[in-house]
């Protein structure tokens, strides 16, 4: 492995990490607000990819322009799932029961996608998907640069929302003490519903970029959720910044391993790093005890 190959692998890992952070941020936000492990996040990313595919292929809508439609659609899905299923979970059983509930949601989504689109792999197409920009001696794919930029902007917006807005203060107050939040006039149910909607809406952006950079089918969500959970747990459950940091770290390590040894070993990096870090720091790299969505 030459130095050039190593540097290229690191750059590509950083850019890909931004895309994965975009997909993992919603998962982290939902856990931070509601203590819910959304196993359906991978299936929702794939669903968002198929929505972008339909708009692009059947209506000729540009992938990024199509987000104007897919983001509200995924927000509505998140609201429906929270109102129909998550809200009815008891506080003490919320985390454990959410795994079963969201797994069922994932199966329903996969079944519906298989029925509508079949099981063949598809990939999103646009002029910038196959174009690259020459920068500092490297050819960097336009879609990765655009996806990384979008990830940085959206994650910064999420952080700003949580720490610089009245709604964000309500979110953090309802997380720390629901009873106290009720007493000071915060509508906890509405706050949680909107937060889950936002967490799912973010997957519309991640799903579009994922679909443009990878071939996918209705079953692709299973591999995705394993990687997204590794990212969120490693970064610290509920930490938005941690999701970004862990995603970049794991994707850089994965790409370096793929170049230095073999692509067959690259997926193992996610879980090897997870076991290693959690054995030393159970809260993850950027997590804190009893603090979430930060």
Buried (B, 14 or more C-beta within 10 A) or exposed (E): EEEEEBEBBBBBBBBBBBBBBBBBBBBBBBBBBBBBBBBBBBBBBBBBBBBBBBBBEEEEBEBBEBBEBBBEBBBEBBBBBBBEBBEEBEEEEBBEBBEEBBBEBBBEBBEBBEEEBEEEEBEBEBEBBEEBEEEEEEEBBBBBBBBBEBBBEBBEEBBEBBBEEEBBBBBBBBBEEBEEBBEEEBEBBEBBBBBBBBBBBBBBBBBBBBBBBBEBBBBBBEEBBEBBBBBBBBBBBBBBBBBBBBBBBBBBBBBBBBBEEEEEEBBEBBBBBBEEBBEEEEBBBBBEEEBBBB
